[in-house]
Amino acid sequence: MTAPCSDLLEVGNGPKPGGGCAQCLAAGDAWVHLRFCVTCEAVGCCEESPNQHARKHWTEAGHPVIRSMEPGEMWAWCYRDDRGVELAGEELWR
């Protein structure tokens, strides 16, 4: 197993912010799933969405870690290291 992603070691399992992808809402676009930045709580659409605003936030702001906003999903992903973690446990996946 490779070394754990240091960005994911400190991700908490706290409450998720509300709202939708502000950029999609402003443009009248739809999204597939929502993610939020663990650094600043910016909400963006996922990579399956046409605009991929969560990934764009990483490239523009330099905040590499997102969490899922979907009900029942408790995971985080680091774009920099291309790694993820289930927040209920310790197992990293990729």
Buried (B, 14 or more C-beta within 10 A) or exposed (E): EEEEBEBBEEBEEEEBBEEBBEBBEEEEBEBEBBBBBBBEEBBBBBBEBEBBBBBEBBEEEEBBBBBBBEEEEBBBBBBEBEBBBBBEEEEBEE
